[in-house]
Amino acid sequence: MILQEIEPKVYEPPEDTLQHGYILRALQRFAGFFGLADLEQVSEGPINREYRVRATSLLNEIVQWHF
């Protein structure tokens, strides 16, 4: 499991490290950069940030879900 590969830190558990990395790399730097999603920070302060993520029309054009 990927959580076992994350080096433990004194100030945060591996779950938080993974979450922060995913939000930064996948959502902000990829989806946000290419216009696939709109991210809005809804919490105050630098610790335990919360975001509102919305798909854009471009994402809906590129990805089609077939259930």
Helices and strands as residue ranges (DSSP letters): H 2-5, H 14-22, I 23-32, E 37-41, E 51-55, H 57-62
